[in-house]
Amino acid sequence: MNPTIVTVEPRDPPTLILTFTNGEQRCFDVSPYLNKGIFKELTNSAYFRSVRAVSGFIVWPNGQDFSPDTLYLRSVPVS
């Protein structure tokens, strides 16, 4: 099992800087998801920045979310 999210910092859409429970900071690119279903709403910059870390996950007000495993496995370390 991969670590979960402690904090999320939205950057220029569509990038998120994530801090995991193991202390790692990683960068996740949301762009591959932006043309799919409920994720289309994330193209709005103000809405994209409303992301929050909740109980190890990241979520937006209208229910969009990503699992910690997806975020960890598809992100890259921040140097």
Phi, psi and omega per residue, in radians:
M1 nan 2.400 -3.132
N2 -1.487 2.833 3.103
P3 -1.158 2.838 3.122
T4 -1.828 3.053 -3.044
I5 -1.512 2.352 3.034
V6 -1.766 -0.825 3.127
T7 -2.426 2.707 3.053
V8 -2.326 2.367 3.099
E9 -2.188 1.912 3.101
P10 -1.225 2.371 3.057
R11 -1.975 -2.900 3.103
D12 -0.898 2.164 -3.131
P13 -0.928 2.358 0.238
P14 -1.990 0.930 -3.062
T15 -1.999 2.451 3.076
L16 -2.175 2.395 2.987
I17 -1.781 2.129 -3.040
L18 -1.994 2.422 2.986
T19 -1.937 2.230 -3.082
F20 -1.772 2.875 -3.108
T21 -1.096 -0.330 3.098
N22 -1.533 0.084 3.113
G23 1.577 -0.153 3.138
E24 -1.244 2.506 2.947
Q25 -1.916 2.297 -3.091
R26 -2.381 2.684 -3.130
C27 -1.869 2.221 3.141
F28 -2.019 2.216 3.118
D29 -1.661 2.028 -3.088
V30 -1.471 -0.220 -3.003
S31 -0.935 -0.603 3.131
P32 -1.121 -0.246 -3.068
Y33 -1.796 -0.198 -2.961
L34 -1.152 -0.323 -3.140
N35 -1.779 0.311 -3.075
K36 -2.059 2.103 2.982
G37 0.747 -2.217 -3.047
I38 -1.192 -0.248 -3.138
F39 -1.306 -0.243 3.118
K40 -1.006 -0.535 3.139
E41 -1.111 -0.385 -3.121
L42 -1.260 -0.130 3.073
T43 -1.251 -0.313 3.052
N44 -1.351 2.034 -3.034
S45 -0.996 -0.788 -3.137
A46 -1.105 -0.734 3.128
Y47 -1.180 -0.727 3.114
F48 -0.955 -0.709 -3.105
R49 -1.303 -0.073 3.130
S50 -1.494 0.119 -3.129
V51 -1.090 2.546 3.130
R52 -2.412 2.633 3.001
A53 -1.579 2.194 -3.115
V54 -2.428 2.086 3.053
S55 0.901 0.722 3.080
G56 1.520 -0.078 3.133
F57 -1.976 3.025 2.903
I58 -2.028 2.489 -3.107
V59 -2.499 2.700 3.007
W60 -1.954 2.818 -3.056
P61 -0.967 -0.553 -3.092
N62 -1.671 0.282 2.998
G63 1.723 -0.054 3.079
Q64 -1.157 2.452 3.100
D65 -2.743 2.908 3.041
F66 -2.327 2.509 3.121
S67 -1.306 2.664 3.094
P68 -1.022 -0.636 3.126
D69 -1.090 -0.809 3.103
T70 -1.046 -0.806 -3.103
L71 -1.094 -0.713 -3.117
Y72 -1.253 -0.838 -3.050
L73 -1.249 -0.461 -3.098
R74 -1.880 0.315 3.084
S75 -1.970 2.935 3.122
V76 -2.127 2.578 3.125
P77 -1.052 2.503 3.039
V78 -1.547 2.236 -3.124
S79 -1.654 nan nan
